[in-house]
Each structure stands twice: as C-alpha cells, then as structure tokens.
C-alpha cells in the first residue's frame, strides 16, 4: 500500500472527529440519503408511462423519448456534481445538501403540474441539477469517518440507497394506480421534509479551518478526473467502477419498460419488484459488506461481487417466466459487494486532503455512465422489440449488462494484485 510520499508529497492527516459526534453525523446523513432516494424512487414506476403518454406515437418512439430524458438528467449530474462538490469544499457540506433538497422538492411540484412534454422535460433537467448533491453526501461521510472504516461506511450508504428504493417504488406504484401525477406530489413533500429535517438536526462536517478556495479547475468534470491518472491502481479501479456503473444503467432505464413489455406487469407489480431489489440492496450493504471485508479483505470481496453479480443480469435477460426473473434478483444483488471495497481501495491511494476530490471524480464516472447508459440500453431494447426485427430478445439490455459487468472482473483482478496478501 502506498503512503503519502508515494503520491509525490507528504500531508498530515486531518484530525479524527470525536467518536460520539461521528456516529451522530453518520446517522443524520444516512437518514438524509434514504429520504432523498425514497422521493426519487417513488417516481420510477410512473415516469416512463407519463413520458410515453405525452409523447404519443409508437411504443418504440416513447422509449426513445424516455431515453433522452435520462440522458439530459445525466448531463446535469455530470456537470453539476463536481461544481456542488467544490462549493461544499468552500462553504461547507450542510448548506449545499439543504439547498439541493429544497430545490428538488420544488422541482417535483413543477413536474406534477406539467401540462405537456416540454414542461416535464424542463422539470427533469432541473431535477438533474438539484439531485447532484451525492458527492457532497459522500464527502460528508469521508469528513467524519476514519480511513479504516470507510469501506464499511460506503456499504451503509449503499444500504441507505436501497432502503429508499424499498418503500419508494412500492409506494409510487400504488399511488400511480390512482394518478400518474400523485407520486410527484408525494415525492416533493418527502424532499421538503428531508430538507426541513436537515435544517434542524444536520450538523456541519467540514470545519472552517479545513475549507479551501473555490477553483473552477477542480469544479469541472475534466479537472476532477485528473486525479485518477496519478496511479495505475487508481485508474484501473476507476475503470472497473465505470463498467459497474454502466451496468447499473440497464436497471435504471429498462426495468420498467422490459417488465411492461415482456410480462405485462401493473404499476404495483413493477413497484414491488423494485422494492425487492431495494431490500436485497439493503441486506447486502448493511449485513454482508462488513463481514465479507473482514473475512475476505477488500480485494477478494470485490472479486466476489463482480464474479457473481453478472449471473443475475444474465438471468434477467433470458428468463422465460416472471418467477425465474424474480429469482435473479438476489443473485444480482451480490454485485453490491464490489462497490464499497473498490472505493475503500481507492481512498488508500490519495492523501487525506484529496478525499473530497476523489469522491467528486468517482461521481463524475457515475455521471459519465449515466450519459452513455440511457441511450445505449433503451436503444438496444427498442431494437430488440421492433416489429420485423430478425432477432426478438426483449432481455437484450440485461444480456449486454451481464457481458459488461463480467469484463470488469479481469480488470479489477489485474490492477489489485498489489493488494493481495
């Protein structure tokens, strides 16, 4: 493992926060992330159908418009995530998180009242900006968590994401059966409740003496990604995360479309299936990451996550029945073991003062896949179900996702050899 001198300069680590304060702060940010994801998850079952109703035309046309919505949302995430991260380095994490949550709540109200596709498009664009505070939340965790505990903390963040999607899609599916706009109103109320909660109880994690100057060089995606070029291991792990995040886009952009087309599931059924994914994500992040890392170490845990997760995606793609499709969910969820140790390994190759920049770079990688993934996977799906197509395979996006995730395994294995004991 490399020390600070290996990266070209030696820096003194930031003082570790008191244990009691650290536990309280982590609890606050976990609740904040869970509530934020709850609101976002609620609109997942209804947004594709709402877009299709506004777009009109053929089913393939509606799919393509929905893919464009996803791409625009990702563009905003890609450009504003490093900007908000840089602003949080200058002004603190708390104001950035709170302003983002207030803006997200107001934006859901705009989308709930949207009279046409153009208004809905503007709302989705604003949503991409206001939802770009995830790097700030991750930086908050890095501020209050000792280095040796960060893999565990990242696992708990994954559990918080999953917890939000346990209740969000299920509630959104039920509300969507009454009105496709009702989930937007409730999601907006959840986001505003989240912001109000943080306004009173969320403490600031970044002390004033540790705040830096705002720099446009580090506040843009290209500038934030330059950090990853410093080490072969860091760049290789970033590549493995890129492939993993790209795989995730198949779930986010074709899950509802596939189940509606292939098995004709209702809003409630789709929402419940996403809730099952959330439950499995919570179990992996909260219950499996810590013991797996302690027994296997970060490297082997990463290999297990990649080596098993792809099988779940292949099961989705080729499942002939709904039951077999659902059986693939717990297998796919083992993939959740790879993210926390990968980020934990990456933190070992940068100094304490660069952890925030690293989290911004990681989120830029996620944002880049969100730029590529929606158009790629929805286009594959549209091609696979188009009438007259010689190959009719509705599960083609998941088959492609399985191949992408499998390709990350040899890359991660090669670049982490130095971590092997």
N, C-alpha and C positions, 0 to 999 in steps of 0.2 A: 504494500500500500504506500502511496506517495505522500510525503509530508509537504508542508508549505514551501520548503526550499525547493522541492521538485518542480513547483509551478512557477519558479522564477523569482519569488520574493517571499520573505517570511513575514507573517502577520500574526499579531496577538489575537487569540480568540476573544469574542465578546463575553462579558461576564454572564454566567448562568443565572437565570431568574430563580427566585425562591420557589421551592417545590410546591408549596400551597398555592401561590399565585399562578404557577404554571398549570396546575390541574384545573383551577377555576377558569383560566383563559381558554384552555383547550376545550372544556365543556361548552363555553359560550360559542366558540367558533364552530364546533360540531353541530350545535343546535341551529346556528345561522345557516350553515350549508344545507342541513337536512330540510329546513323550512323553504329555502330558496329552491332546492330541487323538487320539493313537493309541489310548489306552484308551477314549475316548468313541466313536471311530469303530468300534471292534470290536463294540459292541452294536447299532449302527444296523441291520444286516441282520436281526437276530433279535427285537428288542424288539416290533415291530408284531405279529408272529405269536404271540409269547408272550402279549401282551395279549389278542389275539383268542382264543387257546385258553382263557385264564382266563375271559374274558367270556362265551363261548358265544353262542348266538343266531345271527342272520343276519350276513352279511358287512358290511352297512351298519352294524349295531349295533357290531361290533368296530371299525370305522373311527371311529365317533363316540367310543367309549371311548378309543381311542388319541389322538384329538384333544384330549380332556380331559386326558390325561396330559401332552401337550405344553404345554397352557395352564397347568397347575399348575406345571410346571417353569419356565416363563417368568415366572410371578408371583413365584416365589422369586428368580429372576435380577433382576427389575425392582426389587425392594425391597432385596435384599442387595448388589447390585453397588455402589451409592453408599455403603452402610454400610461394606463392606470397603475401599473406596477411601479413605473418611475415616479409618478405623482405620489404614490404611497411612501416611497423612499424619502421624498421631500417633506410631505405634510403629515405622514403617519398613516397607518392602516385603517384606523377606525373611520375617519371621515369618508374615505373612498368607498369602503364597504357599505356604509349607511346611505350615501348619496346614490350609489348604484341600486340598492334595494328599493329606495323611494322611487327612482326613475323607472324601475322595472314594474312596480305596482301601477304607476300611472299609465305605462305603455300597454299593459294588459287591458286596461279600461278602453284605450283607443281601439285596440283590436276587437274588443267586444262590441263596440258601436260601429265598426267598419261597414259602410253601405255597399262597398264594391271591392274588387280585387286590388285596385290601386291603394286604397286606404289600408287594406290588410298588409300589402307589401311594405308600405311606409312603417307600419307598426312593427313588422318583423325586422326591418332594418334598425329601428331604434332599440328593439329587444336585443339585437346582437351587440349594441354598444353598452347598454346598461347591464347585460349579463356577463361582461368581460372582467369581472372582479375576482374570478377564481384564482389567478396568480397572487393577488393580494391576500386572499384567504390562506393560500399555501405559504406565502411569506410570513403571515401571522403565526402559523404553526412552527415554521423554522425559527422565528424570533423567540418563542417560548419553550422550545423543546431541545434538550441536549442532543448532540450529534449521534450518540449511540442509541437513542430512542426514536430516531426519525423514521426508520422503516416501519416500526410499529405505529407511529402517528400517521404516516401516509396510508397504512392499512385501515386505520379508523376513519380517515377522510373518505376512503372508498366505501366503507360501511355507511357513512352519513349520506353519501350519494345514493346508495342502494336503498336506504331507509326512506328517502324522499320519494323514490320511484315505487316503493311498496304500496304506499297509500295514494300517491298522485295519480297514476294511470287508472287504478281501480276506481277511485272517486270520479275521475274525469270521464271514464266510460259510463258510469251510472248517470252522471249529470248530463252527458252528451245524448243519452236516450231521451231526455226531456227537451233539451235545446242545445244545438251545437255551440251557442254563444255563452251558455251558462258557465262552463268551465273557465272561460276567460275572466268572468266577473269574480268567481271564487278565487282563481289564481291571483288576481290583482289584490284581493283582500288579504290573501296569505302573504304576499310580498310586502304589503304595507305593514302587516302585523309583525313580520320579520324585522323590518326597519325600526318599528317602534320598540320592539324588544331590545334590539341592539342599542338604541338611543339611550336607554336607561341602564342597561346592565353590561354592555360590552366594553371592557377597558381597552385603552391603547396599549399596544405591544411594543412599539418602537420608541425608545426614549429619545428625547430631543438631541442629546449629545451624540447619538448614533445615526442621525439623519444626514443624508448627503445632499449635494446640489442637484438640481434638475438638469438633465442633459438630453438634448434631442438625439444625440448619437446613440444613447442607450435606450431611448424611448421609442425606437422604431424596430420593426421585426428583424431587419438585416443586422443592425447593431447588436441586438440582444443575442442573436445566434452565433456571433463571432466567438463567444466564449467556448462553444462546443468544439472548436477546431484546435484547442490547446493540447489535447491529449488524444491518443489513439483510442484508449478505452472509453473516454467520454464521448467521442464521436461515434464509436461503434454502438455503445448503449443507446445513444440518441437515435441511431438508425433502427435499432430493434424496437424502440418505443414508437418511432414513426410507423413502422409496419403494424405494430399492435394497435395504435390509434386508428390507422386506416381501416383495419379490420372492424373496429367498433362502428364505423360509419355504416356498415351493412345493417346493423341492428337499428340504428337511429333513423335510417332513411327508407328501408324497405320492409321492416317488420309488419307494420300495419297494412301496407299495400299487398304484401305476399299473403297474409292470413285472410284478408278480404277476398282476394282473387282465388287462392288455392282451396281454402276450406269454408269460405263464406261466413266467417265469424261475425258476430254482432259487436257493437262498440263495447258492451260489457265484457264479452269474452276476450276481446283484444286487450282491454284494460287489465283484466285479471291475469292474462298471460304475462304482461309486462310487470305486474305486481309479483309474479312468481320469480321473474328474473331479478327483481329488486330484493326479494327475500334471500335468494341464493347469494346475491352480491353482499348483502349484509352479513350472512353467515361466514362467507369466505373472508371478508375484510376484518370482521370483529373476532372471529373464533379460530380461523385457520392460519392467518398470516403470522401471528406471533409464535405459536408452537412450531410452525414449519421453519421459520427463520432460525429459531433456537436449536432445532434438531438438525436441519439440513444446511443451514447457512444461507446467506443471500443468494449466492450463485446457483446452488442446486435448487433452491425454491423457484428461482427464475426459470430454470430449465423445466421443472415440473409443470409450471403454469403454461409455458409455451407448448410443451410436448403433449399435453392432454387437451388443452383448450381447442385446438384446431379440429379435433374429432367431433366436438359438439357442433361446430359450424357445418361440417360435412353432413352430420345427421340432419340438421335443418334442411339442407339443400336437397337431400334425396329421400326424405321421409314420405312414405306413401299415405300415412294416416295422421290424424291430429294427435293421437296418443303417442306415436313414435316421435313426432315433432316435440311434444312436451317433454319426452324422456331425454331429449338432447340438452335441455336447459341446465340441469345440474352438472352435466359433463362440460359444457361450455363454460360454466361459472368457475371451474378450476383455473381458467385463464386469468382470473382476478389475482392469482398468486404472483404473477410476474411483474405487475406494475410497481408495488411498494418496494420490493428489493432492488429493482432496477434503479429507481430514484435514490434509494439508500446508497447504492454503489456509486452513483454519480456524485452525490454530495461529498464523497471522500476525495475527489479529485479537484476540488476548489477550496479556497480559503473561506474562513468564517464571514468575511466581508463581501463575498461574492455569492452567497447562498440566494439572495433575492434575485440577482441577475440570472442565476441558474434556473430558478423557478419560472422566471419570465421566458427564458429560452425554451424550457420544456412546454410551456403553454403555447408558444409560437409553433412548435412542432405539432401539437394537437390542432391548433388553428389551421396549419397548412394542410393537414389531412382532411379537415372539415371543408376546406376549399375544393379539394380533389374528390373526396368521397361521395357527396350527394349526387353530383352529376354523373360520376362513374357508375355507382351502383344502381341508381334509378334508370340510367340509360341501358344498362345490362338487363334490368328487369323488363323495361319497355320492349327491348329487342326480343327477349325470350318469350314474351306472351303475345307478340304482334301476330295477327291472323296471317296465315300463309307462310310463316317462318318455318323452314325445314326442321329446325331444332326447337322443340317446345319443352322448355325446362324452367318453370317458374322459380325454382330454387337456385337458379344460376348465380345470383348475387352472393348467396351463402357458400356456394362451392368455390367461387372466386375468393371469398374471405378466408376460407379454410386454407387455400393454397398460399395466400399472402402471409397468414399467421405462421404456417409451417416453415416458410422461408426465413422467418426471423430466428428460428431455433439455431441453425448453424452459425449465423452471425453472432448471436449472443454467446454461444459456446466458445467461439474463437476469441472474441475480444475480452472475455472474462477469465482467460486461462491463468492470468497472473493472480487472480483472486482465489484460485484453488489452493487448499491447504495441503 
